Amino acid sequence: MIYDITPVNNYTGNNSTTTFEFNFYIENEEQLKVTLCNNQNIQYTLQNGIDYSINELKNKNGSYITFPLSTSEHNILSENEKISLELTLPISQETQYNNSSLLNLEALEYSFDYLTRLIQILSRKQELSIKVSEFSNVTPEELYNELNSSKIFVNEAAEDINKKYSELNSIYEDIIKYNDKFNQIDVNTSEISALNTNLNNKLDKNLSNVSLSGKEEITNLCLPDYNSGIDITSNLKTPPYSYTPPVNGIIRFLARGDVEWIIANSASATNDNSANILVNINGMAGVNISTMLQVEKNKTIYDIGAHDGTPAIFYPLKGVEND
């Protein structure tokens, strides 16, 4: 006789228990399947005599196993690990009945018991299976694949949500951190609008919004303004024989014959030939030399050599204004 029992016993570890009972009948070790599920949900089919030992066979009330053995590569079952003891039988009926006036009731009982145990196993498997309604157009396999795909999608969505949450949380923390500073900002939309209008009329750094004629005008501003020349001949002819240009520009002067001009373009130049920046002009007999010298604003020009009154003109650049 076989009682109505579930042909499987499952246990969760507690870091100490090493014996695990099963309450179903087994005739031999092959009829017991022991499975370990570790804390990473990886399953291992354990081996009798290596990982565990069975205390007793052919007991209608079952028995227990001892796990782990010293030869096992697994340790005592931890809190996050599980072990399953499952009845497993070949699906067959090997008892043969012959015509006889005598009926062996024990053999008949054994056959019925065996079939009942098989039904219990199949019932347990059916309980763990995915079921669909009789009215469903979806097979269990299709339903499983759909659920598995949904699980993958949900996991990916959860990861994306967690990522977005972290980003939003970081932004939120920044907002809280700078909240006081944000509150101190007095936003004047009319002034910002006017500023944007003014900026739209400004030059780009690479002059990409400047027309060709505009670029020509800018270039011309760097050229000497020959219509605004200043005669500085007397400045260089009389003491202290110097001239300080009010703006950037050039000096054009003429050296005649063997007259020698030494010009120093420095705000700290002394009235001798020891200045750091010197221009030496030598004219030969009977030859006039016209020279253009670039000068800087407020950098004094000294005439150290002999000067006989030949013209010297200062021309400011077109793009500068006098102070």
Buried (B, 14 or more C-beta within 10 A) or exposed (E): EBEEBBBBBEBEBEEEEEEBEBBBBBEEBEBBBBBBBBEEEEEBEBEBEEBBBBEEEEEEEBBBBEBBBEEBEBEEBBEEBBBBBBBEBEEEEEEEEEEEEEEEEEEEEEBEBBBBBBEBBEEBEEEEEEEEEEEEEEEEEEBEEEEEEEEEEEEEEEEEEEEEEEEEEEEEEEEEEEEEEEEEEEEEEEEEEEEEEEEEEEEEEEEEEBEEEEEEEEEEEEEBBEEBBBEBBEBBBEEEBBBEBBBBBBBBBBBBBEBBBBBBBBEEBEBEEEBEEBEEBEBEEEEEBEBEBEBBBEBBBBBBBEBEEBEBBBBBBBBBEEE
